[in-house]
């Protein structure tokens, strides 16, 4: 596993939390919720790609078709 990916996920989390706080303090709770959801979706897509690569590697290693 690459440490770079962990830093990317942490950076997205920090950015989303700062945006969430700024939007909540300015009275825009709906936009704050949307930024949180977008951040979660982006991280989930990153993790899904990793899981896909894992399954492809296992499939190749055990020569499954």
PQR file with spaces between the fields and no chain letter, atoms N, CA, C, O and H, PARSE charges and radii, in Angstrom:
ATOM       1  N    UNK     1       0.845   -1.185    0.000 -0.4000 1.5000
ATOM       2  CA   UNK     1       0.000    0.000    0.000 -0.0000 2.0000
ATOM       3  C    UNK     1       0.880    1.234    0.000  0.5500 1.7000
ATOM       4  O    UNK     1       1.951    1.255    0.607 -0.5500 1.4000
ATOM       5  N    UNK     2       0.427    2.223   -0.665 -0.4000 1.5000
ATOM       6  CA   UNK     2       1.193    3.435   -0.840 -0.0000 2.0000
ATOM       7  C    UNK     2       0.835    4.456    0.244  0.5500 1.7000
ATOM       8  O    UNK     2      -0.341    4.685    0.529 -0.5500 1.4000
ATOM       9  H    UNK     2      -0.443    2.206   -1.158  0.4000 1.0000
ATOM      10  N    UNK     3       1.850    5.057    0.837 -0.4000 1.5000
ATOM      11  CA   UNK     3       1.616    6.071    1.864 -0.0000 2.0000
ATOM      12  C    UNK     3       1.030    7.335    1.246  0.5500 1.7000
ATOM      13  O    UNK     3       0.355    8.113    1.921 -0.5500 1.4000
ATOM      14  H    UNK     3       2.805    4.871    0.606  0.4000 1.0000
ATOM      15  N    UNK     4       1.291    7.530   -0.033 -0.4000 1.5000
ATOM      16  CA   UNK     4       0.773    8.695   -0.745 -0.0000 2.0000
ATOM      17  C    UNK     4      -0.756    8.725   -0.715  0.5500 1.7000
ATOM      18  O    UNK     4      -1.361    9.791   -0.593 -0.5500 1.4000
ATOM      19  H    UNK     4       1.839    6.898   -0.581  0.4000 1.0000
ATOM      20  N    UNK     5      -1.366    7.561   -0.828 -0.4000 1.5000
ATOM      21  CA   UNK     5      -2.822    7.487   -0.797 -0.0000 2.0000
ATOM      22  C    UNK     5      -3.376    7.917    0.562  0.5500 1.7000
ATOM      23  O    UNK     5      -4.404    8.590    0.635 -0.5500 1.4000
ATOM      24  H    UNK     5      -0.875    6.696   -0.927  0.4000 1.0000
ATOM      25  N    UNK     6      -2.696    7.528    1.623 -0.4000 1.5000
ATOM      26  CA   UNK     6      -3.134    7.923    2.967 -0.0000 2.0000
ATOM      27  C    UNK     6      -3.067    9.443    3.120  0.5500 1.7000
ATOM      28  O    UNK     6      -3.957   10.052    3.714 -0.5500 1.4000
ATOM      29  H    UNK     6      -1.861    6.981    1.564  0.4000 1.0000
ATOM      30  N    UNK     7      -2.011   10.049    2.583 -0.4000 1.5000
ATOM      31  CA   UNK     7      -1.901   11.507    2.653 -0.0000 2.0000
ATOM      32  C    UNK     7      -2.986   12.191    1.819  0.5500 1.7000
ATOM      33  O    UNK     7      -3.502   13.235    2.218 -0.5500 1.4000
ATOM      34  H    UNK     7      -1.288    9.554    2.101  0.4000 1.0000
ATOM      35  N    UNK     8      -3.335   11.617    0.673 -0.4000 1.5000
ATOM      36  CA   UNK     8      -4.406   12.190   -0.156 -0.0000 2.0000
ATOM      37  C    UNK     8      -5.739   12.145    0.578  0.5500 1.7000
ATOM      38  O    UNK     8      -6.489   13.120    0.574 -0.5500 1.4000
ATOM      39  H    UNK     8      -2.915   10.769    0.349  0.4000 1.0000
ATOM      40  N    UNK     9      -6.029   11.015    1.206 -0.4000 1.5000
ATOM      41  CA   UNK     9      -7.289   10.883    1.936 -0.0000 2.0000
ATOM      42  C    UNK     9      -7.320   11.840    3.126  0.5500 1.7000
ATOM      43  O    UNK     9      -8.353   12.444    3.415 -0.5500 1.4000
ATOM      44  H    UNK     9      -5.419   10.222    1.209  0.4000 1.0000
ATOM      45  N    UNK    10      -6.187   11.975    3.816 -0.4000 1.5000
ATOM      46  CA   UNK    10      -6.118   12.909    4.944 -0.0000 2.0000
ATOM      47  C    UNK    10      -6.300   14.351    4.478  0.5500 1.7000
ATOM      48  O    UNK    10      -6.978   15.136    5.140 -0.5500 1.4000
ATOM      49  H    UNK    10      -5.348   11.484    3.581  0.4000 1.0000
ATOM      50  N    UNK    11      -5.699   14.699    3.344 -0.4000 1.5000
ATOM      51  CA   UNK    11      -5.842   16.062    2.815 -0.0000 2.0000
ATOM      52  C    UNK    11      -7.286   16.349    2.437  0.5500 1.7000
ATOM      53  O    UNK    11      -7.794   17.439    2.701 -0.5500 1.4000
ATOM      54  H    UNK    11      -5.148   14.061    2.806  0.4000 1.0000
ATOM      55  N    UNK    12      -7.946   15.382    1.824 -0.4000 1.5000
ATOM      56  CA   UNK    12      -9.358   15.565    1.480 -0.0000 2.0000
ATOM      57  C    UNK    12     -10.184   15.728    2.746  0.5500 1.7000
ATOM      58  O    UNK    12     -11.081   16.570    2.795 -0.5500 1.4000
ATOM      59  H    UNK    12      -7.533   14.497    1.610  0.4000 1.0000
ATOM      60  N    UNK    13      -9.895   14.938    3.768 -0.4000 1.5000
ATOM      61  CA   UNK    13     -10.632   15.046    5.029 -0.0000 2.0000
ATOM      62  C    UNK    13     -10.452   16.394    5.695  0.5500 1.7000
ATOM      63  O    UNK    13     -11.415   16.977    6.194 -0.5500 1.4000
ATOM      64  H    UNK    13      -9.166   14.254    3.729  0.4000 1.0000
ATOM      65  N    UNK    14      -9.219   16.898    5.706 -0.4000 1.5000
ATOM      66  CA   UNK    14      -8.952   18.214    6.310 -0.0000 2.0000
ATOM      67  C    UNK    14      -9.650   19.317    5.522  0.5500 1.7000
ATOM      68  O    UNK    14     -10.258   20.212    6.108 -0.5500 1.4000
ATOM      69  H    UNK    14      -8.437   16.425    5.300  0.4000 1.0000
ATOM      70  N    UNK    15      -9.562   19.252    4.193 -0.4000 1.5000
ATOM      71  CA   UNK    15     -10.197   20.269    3.351 -0.0000 2.0000
ATOM      72  C    UNK    15     -11.716   20.269    3.534  0.5500 1.7000
ATOM      73  O    UNK    15     -12.330   21.330    3.647 -0.5500 1.4000
ATOM      74  H    UNK    15      -9.068   18.525    3.718  0.4000 1.0000
ATOM      75  N    UNK    16     -12.310   19.097    3.561 -0.4000 1.5000
ATOM      76  CA   UNK    16     -13.762   19.005    3.724 -0.0000 2.0000
ATOM      77  C    UNK    16     -14.184   19.506    5.102  0.5500 1.7000
ATOM      78  O    UNK    16     -15.206   20.180    5.226 -0.5500 1.4000
ATOM      79  H    UNK    16     -11.812   18.235    3.469  0.4000 1.0000
ATOM      80  N    UNK    17     -13.420   19.189    6.127 -0.4000 1.5000
ATOM      81  CA   UNK    17     -13.803   19.638    7.468 -0.0000 2.0000
ATOM      82  C    UNK    17     -13.696   21.161    7.604  0.5500 1.7000
ATOM      83  O    UNK    17     -14.540   21.784    8.249 -0.5500 1.4000
ATOM      84  H    UNK    17     -12.589   18.641    6.027  0.4000 1.0000
ATOM      85  N    UNK    18     -12.668   21.759    7.001 -0.4000 1.5000
ATOM      86  CA   UNK    18     -12.541   23.221    7.042 -0.0000 2.0000
ATOM      87  C    UNK    18     -13.693   23.872    6.284  0.5500 1.7000
ATOM      88  O    UNK    18     -14.304   24.825    6.769 -0.5500 1.4000
ATOM      89  H    UNK    18     -11.983   21.253    6.477  0.4000 1.0000
ATOM      90  N    UNK    19     -13.988   23.352    5.084 -0.4000 1.5000
ATOM      91  CA   UNK    19     -15.114   23.896    4.322 -0.0000 2.0000
ATOM      92  C    UNK    19     -16.424   23.724    5.078  0.5500 1.7000
ATOM      93  O    UNK    19     -17.279   24.610    5.061 -0.5500 1.4000
ATOM      94  H    UNK    19     -13.491   22.578    4.690  0.4000 1.0000
ATOM      95  N    UNK    20     -16.578   22.588    5.738 -0.4000 1.5000
ATOM      96  CA   UNK    20     -17.791   22.333    6.512 -0.0000 2.0000
ATOM      97  C    UNK    20     -17.941   23.353    7.632  0.5500 1.7000
ATOM      98  O    UNK    20     -19.027   23.899    7.826 -0.5500 1.4000
ATOM      99  H    UNK    20     -15.884   21.868    5.752  0.4000 1.0000
ATOM     100  N    UNK    21     -16.872   23.616    8.371 -0.4000 1.5000
ATOM     101  CA   UNK    21     -16.934   24.600    9.459 -0.0000 2.0000
ATOM     102  C    UNK    21     -17.234   26.003    8.942  0.5500 1.7000
ATOM     103  O    UNK    21     -18.042   26.723    9.527 -0.5500 1.4000
ATOM     104  H    UNK    21     -15.990   23.172    8.213  0.4000 1.0000
ATOM     105  N    UNK    22     -16.584   26.391    7.846 -0.4000 1.5000
ATOM     106  CA   UNK    22     -16.807   27.733    7.298 -0.0000 2.0000
ATOM     107  C    UNK    22     -18.251   27.886    6.837  0.5500 1.7000
ATOM     108  O    UNK    22     -18.888   28.904    7.105 -0.5500 1.4000
ATOM     109  H    UNK    22     -15.927   25.805    7.370  0.4000 1.0000
ATOM     110  N    UNK    23     -18.761   26.882    6.149 -0.4000 1.5000
ATOM     111  CA   UNK    23     -20.134   26.979    5.651 -0.0000 2.0000
ATOM     112  C    UNK    23     -21.154   26.938    6.785  0.5500 1.7000
ATOM     113  O    UNK    23     -22.169   27.632    6.722 -0.5500 1.4000
ATOM     114  H    UNK    23     -18.243   26.055    5.931  0.4000 1.0000
ATOM     115  N    UNK    24     -20.905   26.147    7.807 -0.4000 1.5000
ATOM     116  CA   UNK    24     -21.855   26.101    8.932 -0.0000 2.0000
ATOM     117  C    UNK    24     -21.888   27.421    9.696  0.5500 1.7000
ATOM     118  O    UNK    24     -22.952   27.865   10.126 -0.5500 1.4000
ATOM     119  H    UNK    24     -20.081   25.583    7.858  0.4000 1.0000
ATOM     120  N    UNK    25     -20.720   28.048    9.866 -0.4000 1.5000
ATOM     121  CA   UNK    25     -20.685   29.319   10.601 -0.0000 2.0000
ATOM     122  C    UNK    25     -21.281   30.462    9.796  0.5500 1.7000
ATOM     123  O    UNK    25     -21.687   31.474   10.366 -0.5500 1.4000
ATOM     124  H    UNK    25     -19.855   27.687    9.517  0.4000 1.0000
ATOM     125  N    UNK    26     -21.338   30.312    8.475 -0.4000 1.5000
ATOM     126  CA   UNK    26     -21.959   31.353    7.665 -0.0000 2.0000
ATOM     127  C    UNK    26     -23.446   31.089    7.453  0.5500 1.7000
ATOM     128  O    UNK    26     -24.118   31.846    6.752 -0.5500 1.4000
ATOM     129  H    UNK    26     -21.007   29.490    8.012  0.4000 1.0000
ATOM     130  N    UNK    27     -23.964   30.013    8.059 -0.4000 1.5000
ATOM     131  CA   UNK    27     -25.399   29.755    8.002 -0.0000 2.0000
ATOM     132  C    UNK    27     -25.833   28.942    6.800  0.5500 1.7000
ATOM     133  O    UNK    27     -27.020   28.932    6.471 -0.5500 1.4000
ATOM     134  H    UNK    27     -23.418   29.398    8.628  0.4000 1.0000
ATOM     135  N    UNK    28     -24.931   28.273    6.143 -0.4000 1.5000
ATOM     136  CA   UNK    28     -25.275   27.470    4.963 -0.0000 2.0000
ATOM     137  C    UNK    28     -25.089   25.983    5.279  0.5500 1.7000
ATOM     138  O    UNK    28     -24.156   25.336    4.805 -0.5500 1.4000
ATOM     139  H    UNK    28     -23.968   28.282    6.410  0.4000 1.0000
ATOM     140  N    UNK    29     -25.999   25.474    6.084 -0.4000 1.5000
ATOM     141  CA   UNK    29     -25.894   24.087    6.525 -0.0000 2.0000
ATOM     142  C    UNK    29     -26.078   23.100    5.376  0.5500 1.7000
ATOM     143  O    UNK    29     -25.457   22.037    5.362 -0.5500 1.4000
ATOM     144  H    UNK    29     -26.757   25.999    6.469  0.4000 1.0000
ATOM     145  N    UNK    30     -26.937   23.452    4.406 -0.4000 1.5000
ATOM     146  CA   UNK    30     -27.182   22.538    3.284 -0.0000 2.0000
ATOM     147  C    UNK    30     -25.932   22.365    2.423  0.5500 1.7000
ATOM     148  O    UNK    30     -25.601   21.251    2.017 -0.5500 1.4000
ATOM     149  H    UNK    30     -27.442   24.315    4.417  0.4000 1.0000
ATOM     150  N    UNK    31     -25.241   23.476    2.147 -0.4000 1.5000
ATOM     151  CA   UNK    31     -24.008   23.381    1.360 -0.0000 2.0000
ATOM     152  C    UNK    31     -22.919   22.644    2.143  0.5500 1.7000
ATOM     153  O    UNK    31     -22.102   21.935    1.556 -0.5500 1.4000
ATOM     154  H    UNK    31     -25.511   24.380    2.477  0.4000 1.0000
ATOM     155  N    UNK    32     -22.907   22.812    3.469 -0.4000 1.5000
ATOM     156  CA   UNK    32     -21.934   22.106    4.297 -0.0000 2.0000
ATOM     157  C    UNK    32     -22.163   20.598    4.220  0.5500 1.7000
ATOM     158  O    UNK    32     -21.213   19.821    4.130 -0.5500 1.4000
ATOM     159  H    UNK    32     -23.570   23.389    3.946  0.4000 1.0000
ATOM     160  N    UNK    33     -23.420   20.197    4.255 -0.4000 1.5000
ATOM     161  CA   UNK    33     -23.741   18.769    4.141 -0.0000 2.0000
ATOM     162  C    UNK    33     -23.356   18.238    2.766  0.5500 1.7000
ATOM     163  O    UNK    33     -22.865   17.114    2.655 -0.5500 1.4000
ATOM     164  H    UNK    33     -24.192   20.828    4.328  0.4000 1.0000
ATOM     165  N    UNK    34     -23.568   19.021    1.728 -0.4000 1.5000
ATOM     166  CA   UNK    34     -23.224   18.581    0.374 -0.0000 2.0000
ATOM     167  C    UNK    34     -21.710   18.443    0.209  0.5500 1.7000
ATOM     168  O    UNK    34     -21.251   17.504   -0.441 -0.5500 1.4000
ATOM     169  H    UNK    34     -23.966   19.933    1.818  0.4000 1.0000
ATOM     170  N    UNK    35     -20.930   19.355    0.781 -0.4000 1.5000
ATOM     171  CA   UNK    35     -19.475   19.221    0.677 -0.0000 2.0000
ATOM     172  C    UNK    35     -18.982   17.987    1.424  0.5500 1.7000
ATOM     173  O    UNK    35     -18.038   17.327    0.989 -0.5500 1.4000
ATOM     174  H    UNK    35     -21.303   20.118    1.310  0.4000 1.0000
ATOM     175  N    UNK    36     -19.621   17.680    2.547 -0.4000 1.5000
ATOM     176  CA   UNK    36     -19.262   16.475    3.287 -0.0000 2.0000
ATOM     177  C    UNK    36     -19.569   15.231    2.460  0.5500 1.7000
ATOM     178  O    UNK    36     -18.755   14.310    2.391 -0.5500 1.4000
ATOM     179  H    UNK    36     -20.387   18.216    2.900  0.4000 1.0000
ATOM     180  N    UNK    37     -20.721   15.204    1.846 -0.4000 1.5000
ATOM     181  CA   UNK    37     -21.096   14.052    1.024 -0.0000 2.0000
ATOM     182  C    UNK    37     -20.179   13.901   -0.186  0.5500 1.7000
ATOM     183  O    UNK    37     -19.807   12.785   -0.546 -0.5500 1.4000
ATOM     184  H    UNK    37     -21.383   15.952    1.902  0.4000 1.0000
ATOM     185  N    UNK    38     -19.815   15.012   -0.811 -0.4000 1.5000
ATOM     186  CA   UNK    38     -18.910   14.955   -1.963 -0.0000 2.0000
ATOM     187  C    UNK    38     -17.544   14.430   -1.529  0.5500 1.7000
ATOM     188  O    UNK    38     -16.934   13.636   -2.244 -0.5500 1.4000
ATOM     189  H    UNK    38     -20.118   15.919   -0.518  0.4000 1.0000
ATOM     190  N    UNK    39     -17.063   14.859   -0.382 -0.4000 1.5000
ATOM     191  CA   UNK    39     -15.793   14.365    0.128 -0.0000 2.0000
ATOM     192  C    UNK    39     -15.824   12.867    0.387  0.5500 1.7000
ATOM     193  O    UNK    39     -14.869   12.156    0.073 -0.5500 1.4000
ATOM     194  H    UNK    39     -17.558   15.505    0.199  0.4000 1.0000
ATOM     195  N    UNK    40     -16.911   12.397    0.954 -0.4000 1.5000
ATOM     196  CA   UNK    40     -17.056   10.958    1.214 -0.0000 2.0000
ATOM     197  C    UNK    40     -17.094   10.177   -0.091  0.5500 1.7000
ATOM     198  O    UNK    40     -16.475    9.118   -0.195 -0.5500 1.4000
ATOM     199  H    UNK    40     -17.686   12.975    1.208  0.4000 1.0000
ATOM     200  N    UNK    41     -17.808   10.684   -1.083 -0.4000 1.5000
ATOM     201  CA   UNK    41     -17.908    9.998   -2.371 -0.0000 2.0000
ATOM     202  C    UNK    41     -16.548    9.934   -3.059  0.5500 1.7000
ATOM     203  O    UNK    41     -16.194    8.902   -3.630 -0.5500 1.4000
ATOM     204  H    UNK    41     -18.311   11.544   -0.999  0.4000 1.0000
ATOM     205  N    UNK    42     -15.785   11.023   -3.012 -0.4000 1.5000
ATOM     206  CA   UNK    42     -14.458   11.031   -3.638 -0.0000 2.0000
ATOM     207  C    UNK    42     -13.549   10.000   -2.987  0.5500 1.7000
ATOM     208  O    UNK    42     -12.853    9.258   -3.680 -0.5500 1.4000
ATOM     209  H    UNK    42     -16.072   11.861   -2.548  0.4000 1.0000
ATOM     210  N    UNK    43     -13.550    9.952   -1.667 -0.4000 1.5000
ATOM     211  CA   UNK    43     -12.710    8.975   -0.958 -0.0000 2.0000
ATOM     212  C    UNK    43     -13.184    7.554   -1.246  0.5500 1.7000
ATOM     213  O    UNK    43     -12.360    6.653   -1.400 -0.5500 1.4000
ATOM     214  H    UNK    43     -14.115   10.555   -1.105  0.4000 1.0000
ATOM     215  N    UNK    44     -14.491    7.340   -1.320 -0.4000 1.5000
ATOM     216  CA   UNK    44     -14.998    6.008   -1.623 -0.0000 2.0000
ATOM     217  C    UNK    44     -14.575    5.547   -3.015  0.5500 1.7000
ATOM     218  O    UNK    44     -14.250    4.375   -3.205 -0.5500 1.4000
ATOM     219  H    UNK    44     -15.160    8.072   -1.195  0.4000 1.0000
ATOM     220  N    UNK    45     -14.576    6.457   -3.992 -0.4000 1.5000
ATOM     221  CA   UNK    45     -14.113    6.090   -5.327 -0.0000 2.0000
ATOM     222  C    UNK    45     -12.639    5.698   -5.307  0.5500 1.7000
ATOM     223  O    UNK    45     -12.234    4.766   -6.001 -0.5500 1.4000
ATOM     224  H    UNK    45     -14.841    7.409   -3.838  0.4000 1.0000
ATOM     225  N    UNK    46     -11.846    6.400   -4.521 -0.4000 1.5000
ATOM     226  CA   UNK    46     -10.431    6.048   -4.412 -0.0000 2.0000
ATOM     227  C    UNK    46     -10.265    4.655   -3.806  0.5500 1.7000
ATOM     228  O    UNK    46      -9.447    3.862   -4.274 -0.5500 1.4000
ATOM     229  H    UNK    46     -12.176    7.158   -3.957  0.4000 1.0000
ATOM     230  N    UNK    47     -11.041    4.363   -2.769 -0.4000 1.5000
ATOM     231  CA   UNK    47     -10.946    3.063   -2.104 -0.0000 2.0000
ATOM     232  C    UNK    47     -11.481    1.954   -3.010  0.5500 1.7000
ATOM     233  O    UNK    47     -10.933    0.851   -3.023 -0.5500 1.4000
ATOM     234  H    UNK    47     -11.705    5.007   -2.390  0.4000 1.0000
ATOM     235  N    UNK    48     -12.534    2.230   -3.759 -0.4000 1.5000
ATOM     236  CA   UNK    48     -13.089    1.229   -4.667 -0.0000 2.0000
ATOM     237  C    UNK    48     -12.078    0.860   -5.750  0.5500 1.7000
ATOM     238  O    UNK    48     -11.992   -0.305   -6.137 -0.5500 1.4000
ATOM     239  H    UNK    48     -12.979    3.125   -3.748  0.4000 1.0000
ATOM     240  N    UNK    49     -11.318    1.827   -6.241 -0.4000 1.5000
ATOM     241  CA   UNK    49     -10.280    1.522   -7.220 -0.0000 2.0000
ATOM     242  C    UNK    49      -9.214    0.616   -6.618  0.5500 1.7000
ATOM     243  O    UNK    49      -8.727   -0.297   -7.285 -0.5500 1.4000
ATOM     244  H    UNK    49     -11.388    2.774   -5.927  0.4000 1.0000
ATOM     245  N    UNK    50      -8.850    0.858   -5.370 -0.4000 1.5000
ATOM     246  CA   UNK    50      -7.873   -0.009   -4.707 -0.0000 2.0000
ATOM     247  C    UNK    50      -8.397   -1.429   -4.528  0.5500 1.7000
ATOM     248  O    UNK    50      -7.667   -2.398   -4.736 -0.5500 1.4000
ATOM     249  H    UNK    50      -9.245    1.599   -4.828  0.4000 1.0000
ATOM     250  N    UNK    51      -9.649   -1.546   -4.147 -0.4000 1.5000
ATOM     251  CA   UNK    51     -10.239   -2.872   -3.970 -0.0000 2.0000
ATOM     252  C    UNK    51     -10.322   -3.594   -5.308  0.5500 1.7000
ATOM     253  O    UNK    51     -10.106   -4.804   -5.374 -0.5500 1.4000
ATOM     254  H    UNK    51     -10.242   -0.758   -3.979  0.4000 1.0000
ATOM     255  N    UNK    52     -10.629   -2.871   -6.361 -0.4000 1.5000
ATOM     256  CA   UNK    52     -10.655   -3.466   -7.695 -0.0000 2.0000
ATOM     257  C    UNK    52      -9.276   -3.985   -8.088  0.5500 1.7000
ATOM     258  O    UNK    52      -9.153   -5.077   -8.643 -0.5500 1.4000
ATOM     259  H    UNK    52     -10.804   -1.888   -6.308  0.4000 1.0000
ATOM     260  N    UNK    53      -8.249   -3.205   -7.801 -0.4000 1.5000
ATOM     261  CA   UNK    53      -6.882   -3.654   -8.080 -0.0000 2.0000
ATOM     262  C    UNK    53      -6.521   -4.880   -7.248  0.5500 1.7000
ATOM     263  O    UNK    53      -5.830   -5.777   -7.731 -0.5500 1.4000
ATOM     264  H    UNK    53      -8.349   -2.319   -7.350  0.4000 1.0000
ATOM     265  N    UNK    54      -6.980   -4.922   -6.008 -0.4000 1.5000
ATOM     266  CA   UNK    54      -6.725   -6.079   -5.159 -0.0000 2.0000
ATOM     267  C    UNK    54      -7.359   -7.332   -5.738  0.5500 1.7000
ATOM     268  O    UNK    54      -6.716   -8.380   -5.801 -0.5500 1.4000
ATOM     269  H    UNK    54      -7.540   -4.194   -5.615  0.4000 1.0000
ATOM     270  N    UNK    55      -8.613   -7.236   -6.162 -0.4000 1.5000
ATOM     271  CA   UNK    55      -9.287   -8.395   -6.736 -0.0000 2.0000
ATOM     272  C    UNK    55      -8.621   -8.839   -8.033  0.5500 1.7000
ATOM     273  O    UNK    55      -8.509  -10.037   -8.294 -0.5500 1.4000
ATOM     274  H    UNK    55      -9.135   -6.384   -6.112  0.4000 1.0000
ATOM     275  N    UNK    56      -8.180   -7.889   -8.841 -0.4000 1.5000
ATOM     276  CA   UNK    56      -7.487   -8.241  -10.083 -0.0000 2.0000
ATOM     277  C    UNK    56      -6.171   -8.957   -9.778  0.5500 1.7000
ATOM     278  O    UNK    56      -5.807   -9.908  -10.470 -0.5500 1.4000
ATOM     279  H    UNK    56      -8.270   -6.916   -8.629  0.4000 1.0000
ATOM     280  N    UNK    57      -5.466   -8.509   -8.759 -0.4000 1.5000
ATOM     281  CA   UNK    57      -4.213   -9.153   -8.374 -0.0000 2.0000
ATOM     282  C    UNK    57      -4.451  -10.560   -7.855  0.5500 1.7000
ATOM     283  O    UNK    57      -3.719  -11.481   -8.217 -0.5500 1.4000
ATOM     284  H    UNK    57      -5.761   -7.737   -8.197  0.4000 1.0000
ATOM     285  N    UNK    58      -5.456  -10.743   -7.018 -0.4000 1.5000
ATOM     286  CA   UNK    58      -5.781  -12.071   -6.494 -0.0000 2.0000
ATOM     287  C    UNK    58      -6.207  -12.991   -7.635  0.5500 1.7000
ATOM     288  O    UNK    58      -5.831  -14.163   -7.675 -0.5500 1.4000
ATOM     289  H    UNK    58      -6.050   -9.995   -6.724  0.4000 1.0000
ATOM     290  N    UNK    59      -6.995  -12.448   -8.560 -0.4000 1.5000
ATOM     291  CA   UNK    59      -7.447  -13.229   -9.706 -0.0000 2.0000
ATOM     292  C    UNK    59      -6.260  -13.682  -10.557  0.5500 1.7000
ATOM     293  O    UNK    59      -6.221  -14.825  -11.012 -0.5500 1.4000
ATOM     294  H    UNK    59      -7.301  -11.497   -8.528  0.4000 1.0000
ATOM     295  N    UNK    60      -5.298  -12.793  -10.768 -0.4000 1.5000
ATOM     296  CA   UNK    60      -4.115  -13.138  -11.551 -0.0000 2.0000
ATOM     297  C    UNK    60      -3.221  -14.117  -10.785  0.5500 1.7000
ATOM     298  O    UNK    60      -2.667  -15.041  -11.381 -0.5500 1.4000
ATOM     299  H    UNK    60      -5.330  -11.864  -10.398  0.4000 1.0000
ATOM     300  N    UNK    61      -3.080  -13.926   -9.503 -0.4000 1.5000
ATOM     301  CA   UNK    61      -2.193  -14.774   -8.714 -0.0000 2.0000
ATOM     302  C    UNK    61      -2.692  -16.217   -8.670  0.5500 1.7000
ATOM     303  O    UNK    61      -1.893  -17.149   -8.765 -0.5500 1.4000
ATOM     304  H    UNK    61      -3.531  -13.176   -9.020  0.4000 1.0000
ATOM     305  N    UNK    62      -3.988  -16.407   -8.527 -0.4000 1.5000
ATOM     306  CA   UNK    62      -4.533  -17.760   -8.471 -0.0000 2.0000
ATOM     307  C    UNK    62      -4.991  -18.263   -9.837  0.5500 1.7000
ATOM     308  O    UNK    62      -5.570  -19.345   -9.939 -0.5500 1.4000
ATOM     309  H    UNK    62      -4.636  -15.649   -8.450  0.4000 1.0000
ATOM     310  N    UNK    63      -4.737  -17.487  -10.880 -0.4000 1.5000
ATOM     311  CA   UNK    63      -5.071  -17.827  -12.262 -0.0000 2.0000
ATOM     312  C    UNK    63      -6.542  -18.176  -12.420  0.5500 1.7000
ATOM     313  O    UNK    63      -6.887  -19.191  -13.025 -0.5500 1.4000
ATOM     314  H    UNK    63      -4.267  -16.608  -10.797  0.4000 1.0000
ATOM     315  N    UNK    64      -7.398  -17.339  -11.877 -0.4000 1.5000
ATOM     316  CA   UNK    64      -8.847  -17.501  -12.005 -0.0000 2.0000
ATOM     317  C    UNK    64      -9.320  -16.718  -13.219  0.5500 1.7000
ATOM     318  O    UNK    64      -8.800  -15.645  -13.523 -0.5500 1.4000
ATOM     319  H    UNK    64      -7.117  -16.515  -11.385  0.4000 1.0000
ATOM     320  N    UNK    65     -10.307  -17.265  -13.905 -0.4000 1.5000
ATOM     321  CA   UNK    65     -10.814  -16.576  -15.094 -0.0000 2.0000
ATOM     322  C    UNK    65     -12.286  -16.324  -14.993  0.5500 1.7000
ATOM     323  O    UNK    65     -12.878  -15.752  -15.908 -0.5500 1.4000
ATOM     324  H    UNK    65     -10.730  -18.137  -13.658  0.4000 1.0000
